[in-house]
């Protein structure tokens, strides 16, 4: 719009129009923010920043329903319901009967996944093991009895592992030898690094870091994200230049990860922001994983601006239900490269005690 106006109007008039429009929107926003209806009307008429999120959320919901929560290599429905069963199994006191509302759905979903023959075997084993534990642990009302009969007829996958993928005791969890001092040092060691050696990053090292980071928690263990990975330095620099905030150092990035959220993991709009929470949790663990492997990183904010969204959609061939969460530059830190001091807020500033 601006570029077209500049062809026919002088800059002074264009600036006056822009300023007038800004003042009008500012006045309207103050009045229209007073209730939800007028707020929605404001964004519908005057500001389109939420339109992509609305479309992506709806596209995700439709994709989920069209696929019944089952996709090529994973099932969001199976993962969610298996996790719900696990939470029921660890409840104290455990209810003698629970999950009646979704147990048949879970068994049917497992059946569908088994017949697809493309779902990750570890995911299938987890669901199978938890269901076996569930049916041995609860009283059998008519619904649970029916679900158990369906389950016993399934062609379950064979596994070489004798370890069951079921809930276990807190005392049985894996214990690391890292103390709080060493962990704090790792946190301080990890800095946002913007200058890298001209050294390629091996995809196998990235896979190792992602494997470590995948232990991050996510809502109902759905892990609604993927890491679009670019190890070609020239292409990494080009994509890293799309968002704002990389000017001046995008050209020396050796590898780039774009963390992309998948809204097709959810059947309801209430979960539309979970991709950002889960994506943020895994991103932090990923940066620490890279640091432990001798690589440095820089998280790059993703601006919710339509122009850049379109550019990233094209660069990564994203679906309507996929949304960039953030980018991450990866490489071997340049020894003489500068790092901002970045003073952090104190615990006293960050903690708000509630009595």
Secondary structure, DSSP 8 states (H G I E B T S, - for coil): -HHHHHHHS-HHHHHHHHHHHHHHHHHHHHHHTTSHHHHHHHHHHT--TTHHHHHHHHHHHHHHHHHTTB-SS-BHHHHHHHHHHHHHHT-SS--SS--TTTHHHHHHHHHHHHHHS-S-HHHHHHHHHHHHHHHHHS---HHHHHHHHHHHTS-----S--S--S---GGGS---S--HHHHHHHHHH--B---B-S----HHHHHHHHHHHTTS--GGG---EEEEEE--HHHHHHHHTSSTT-TTTGGG--EEEEEEEEGGG-SSGGGTTHHHHHHHHHHHHHHHHHHHTT-EEEEEE----HHHHHHHHHHHT--TTEEEEEEEEEE-B-TT----------HHHH-----
